[in-house]
Amino acid sequence: MRIDKFLKVSRIIKRRTVAAEACDAGKIYVNGRQVKPACVLKVGDVVEIRLGTPIKFTVKALNEKVGKEDAQTLYEIQN
């Protein structure tokens, strides 16, 4: 799944266009590398978002359709 779509589906970023713009601006990192919106995520990847308050999380599942209540099961926030 593309990083911009994952961020929208997991409800970390509300809109896919905003997620894509954050990638283009160099604010999204996967496994320590700056990525573009088309970057393909895999389970176990570590994503870091340096937008406002930095967030770092591990991808736990890739699911195209998930309800609001289950969105947080797609990732695990790291300290």
QUISULDA-V478011 format. One record per pair of residues at least 6 apart in sequence whose C-alpha atoms are under 7 Angstrom apart, sorted by the first residue. I is the first residue (numbers start at 0). J is the second residue. D is the distance in Angstrom with one decimal. If there is no record, write none. Layout:
i:I j:J d:D
i:I j:J d:D
This chain:
i:0 j:39 d:5.3
i:0 j:40 d:5.6
i:0 j:61 d:6.9
i:1 j:36 d:6.7
i:1 j:37 d:5.3
i:1 j:38 d:5.4
i:1 j:39 d:4.6
i:1 j:40 d:6.0
i:2 j:36 d:5.8
i:2 j:37 d:6.5
i:2 j:38 d:5.7
i:2 j:39 d:6.1
i:2 j:40 d:6.0
i:3 j:15 d:5.6
i:3 j:18 d:5.1
i:3 j:19 d:5.4
i:3 j:36 d:5.2
i:4 j:15 d:6.0
i:6 j:12 d:5.5
i:6 j:18 d:6.6
i:7 j:13 d:5.6
i:7 j:14 d:5.6
i:7 j:15 d:5.3
i:8 j:63 d:7.0
i:8 j:65 d:7.0
i:9 j:70 d:4.8
i:9 j:71 d:6.6
i:9 j:73 d:6.4
i:10 j:70 d:6.6
i:12 j:18 d:6.2
i:19 j:36 d:5.0
i:21 j:27 d:6.5
i:22 j:34 d:6.1
i:22 j:35 d:5.1
i:22 j:36 d:5.5
i:23 j:35 d:5.9
i:25 j:33 d:6.1
i:26 j:48 d:5.9
i:26 j:49 d:5.0
i:26 j:50 d:6.1
i:27 j:33 d:6.0
i:27 j:34 d:6.2
i:27 j:47 d:5.9
i:27 j:48 d:4.8
i:27 j:49 d:6.4
i:28 j:34 d:5.7
i:28 j:46 d:5.7
i:28 j:47 d:5.0
i:28 j:48 d:6.5
i:29 j:44 d:6.6
i:29 j:45 d:5.6
i:29 j:46 d:4.5
i:29 j:47 d:6.4
i:30 j:44 d:6.2
i:30 j:45 d:5.1
i:30 j:46 d:6.3
i:42 j:58 d:5.2
i:42 j:59 d:5.5
i:42 j:60 d:5.8
i:42 j:61 d:6.9
i:43 j:57 d:5.9
i:43 j:58 d:5.2
i:43 j:59 d:6.2
i:44 j:57 d:5.7
i:44 j:58 d:5.5
i:45 j:56 d:5.7
i:45 j:57 d:4.5
i:45 j:58 d:6.5
i:46 j:55 d:5.7
i:46 j:56 d:5.4
i:46 j:57 d:6.2
i:47 j:54 d:5.7
i:47 j:55 d:4.3
i:47 j:56 d:6.5
i:48 j:54 d:5.2
i:48 j:55 d:6.4
i:55 j:76 d:6.0
i:55 j:77 d:5.6
i:56 j:74 d:6.3
i:56 j:75 d:5.3
i:56 j:76 d:4.1
i:56 j:77 d:5.2
i:57 j:74 d:5.5
i:57 j:75 d:5.2
i:57 j:76 d:6.4
i:58 j:73 d:6.2
i:58 j:74 d:4.6
i:58 j:75 d:6.7
i:59 j:73 d:5.1
i:59 j:74 d:4.8
i:59 j:75 d:6.7
i:60 j:73 d:4.7
i:60 j:74 d:6.9
i:61 j:73 d:6.5
